[in-house]
Amino acid sequence: MRLRAIVFPMPDAGASAALNPMLCFAVYSLERRIGRIYQELLAPWGLSYTQYIVLTMLWANHDVPLTVGELGRLLDLDSGTLSPLVKRLEARELVERRRTADDERVVSVSLTETGRGLRAELADVQRCLAERMPGRRDEAEELLARLQEANDRLPRRIGA
């Protein structure tokens, strides 16, 4: 049996230019590129970016546990994403989950000693990312401020 190659024509060079005026594609593309940098930076610890931001939120909360619901609201993650992620962090003994005494349906998440210790090890991740970003620091800070402003103005949920 002979295999025949299927040849698809290369898209017109102008086709990709159709995405240039789309803000959503620019943000999406930037997020993907930054995500790849985070993946590389966090690989030695076996952490995903999402696990890293959960730990960052817990570190920032000064050893006060947060519920899964609070983490979800703060990080804009749904429970279907967050619950298995927290379970994986717990399996690695970085966090501990406990049902609250007031309502057993509510699960609080706190750092373990190992999770607290990881903070110092990961302290340079943001600096390493910043060093890889193009442009001057003040330009990056301005971009961050504008993105945060846009994020604050958009509703978190459709129909909100």
ZAVOZA-218999 format. One record per residue (C-alpha): residue in one letter; x, y, z. Coordinates in steps of 0.02 Angstrom, whole numbers. Each point is the difference from the previous one (the first is absolute). Example, Ala and Ser with C-alpha at 12.3 -4.5 7.8 and 13.67 -1.06 7.14 Angstrom:
BEGIN
NODE   res        u        v        w
NODE     A      615     -225      390
NODE     S       69      172      -33
//
This chain:
BEGIN
NODE   res        u        v        w
NODE     M        0        0        0
NODE     R       70      168      -50
NODE     L      -27      151      108
NODE     R      -35      162      -86
NODE     A       53      161       79
NODE     I     -135      125       27
NODE     V       65      173      -32
NODE     F      -88      147       77
NODE     P       43      170      -69
NODE     M       85      117      121
NODE     P     -117      135       60
NODE     D       18      169      -79
NODE     A      122      108       97
NODE     G     -140      125       23
NODE     A     -109     -130       86
NODE     S       95       13      164
NODE     A      -10      189      -12
NODE     A     -188      -19       21
NODE     L       34      -36      184
NODE     N      106      155       28
NODE     P     -143      120       43
NODE     M      -80     -126      120
NODE     L       37       50      180
NODE     C      -56     -171       62
NODE     F      127      -88     -111
NODE     A      142      115       55
NODE     V      -40      -34      184
NODE     Y      -22     -187      -33
NODE     S      165      -11      -96
NODE     L       94       96      135
NODE     E      -75     -110      136
NODE     R       56     -157      -93
NODE     R      177       66      -21
NODE     I       13       54      182
NODE     G      -74     -168       50
NODE     R      141      -90      -90
NODE     I      127      104       96
NODE     Y      -86      -42      165
NODE     Q       -2     -184      -50
NODE     E      188        4      -23
NODE     L       31       99      160
NODE     L     -112     -111      107
NODE     A       54     -167      -75
NODE     P      138      -33      129
NODE     W     -136       -2      134
NODE     G     -126      -96     -104
NODE     L     -129      139       17
NODE     S     -124       64     -126
NODE     Y      -34      186      -13
NODE     T     -172      -26       78
NODE     Q       75      -94      148
NODE     Y      126      140       18
NODE     I     -134      136       10
NODE     V      -97     -101      130
NODE     L      158      -11      106
NODE     T       36      185      -31
NODE     M     -174       47       62
NODE     L       22     -106      157
NODE     W      172       76       33
NODE     A      -73      175      -21
NODE     N     -137      -40      126
NODE     H      127      -12      143
NODE     D      -38     -177       57
NODE     V     -186       31        9
NODE     P      -89     -145      -87
NODE     L     -114       37     -147
NODE     T     -150     -102      -51
NODE     V       -5      -81     -171
NODE     G     -141      121      -42
NODE     E      103      152       52
NODE     L      148      -61     -103
NODE     G     -115      -25     -148
NODE     R      -69      177       12
NODE     L      172       78       25
NODE     L       81      -96     -143
NODE     D     -152       -9     -114
NODE     L        4     -191       -1
NODE     D     -150     -115        9
NODE     S      -10     -141      127
NODE     G       18     -129     -139
NODE     T      174       67      -34
NODE     L       47       49      177
NODE     S      -51     -155      100
NODE     P      110     -126      -93
NODE     L      142      126       -4
NODE     V       -7       23      189
NODE     K       -8     -190       21
NODE     R      161      -16     -102
NODE     L       83      133      108
NODE     E      -58      -95      154
NODE     A       69     -164      -68
NODE     R      168       88      -14
NODE     E      -20       59      181
NODE     L        5      184      -49
NODE     V     -175       40       65
NODE     E     -125      -77      118
NODE     R     -187       -7      -28
NODE     R     -123        0      145
NODE     R     -188        5        7
NODE     T      -57      148      105
NODE     A      -88      -31      164
NODE     D     -142      120      -45
NODE     D      -42      -83     -165
NODE     E       76     -166      -52
NODE     R      -33       40     -183
NODE     V      127      141       11
NODE     V      183      -49      -18
NODE     S      138      112       65
NODE     V      175       -7      -73
NODE     S      157       42       97
NODE     L      185      -14      -32
NODE     T      102     -139       76
NODE     E      176       30       64
NODE     T       64      -65     -167
NODE     G     -116      119      -93
NODE     R       59      148      105
NODE     G      181      -49      -33
NODE     L      -28       -2     -187
NODE     R      -32      188        3
NODE     A      184       41       21
NODE     E       49     -122     -137
NODE     L     -122       79     -123
NODE     A       37      181       50
NODE     D       96       35     -161
NODE     V     -132      -64     -122
NODE     Q      -77      173      -28
NODE     R      170       82      -22
NODE     C       53     -134     -125
NODE     L     -161       28      -98
NODE     A       25      189        3
NODE     E      176      -21      -70
NODE     R      -69      -93     -150
NODE     M     -133      130      -39
NODE     P       44      121     -140
NODE     G        7      186       31
NODE     R       39      106      151
NODE     R      -65      -32      174
NODE     D     -108      156       -2
NODE     E      -82      -60     -162
NODE     A      -38     -168       80
NODE     E      -73       86      153
NODE     E     -108      110     -111
NODE     L      -61     -152      -98
NODE     L      -41      -90      163
NODE     A      -97      150       65
NODE     R     -100       12     -162
NODE     L      -38     -186       -1
NODE     Q      -55        5      183
NODE     E     -112      149      -38
NODE     A      -79      -90     -147
NODE     N      -20     -156      106
NODE     D      -85       99      138
NODE     R     -124       77     -123
NODE     L      -54     -163      -81
NODE     P     -126     -110       90
NODE     R       68     -163       71
NODE     R     -149      -97      -64
NODE     I     -106       16     -155
NODE     G     -162       89       40
NODE     A       72       78      158
//
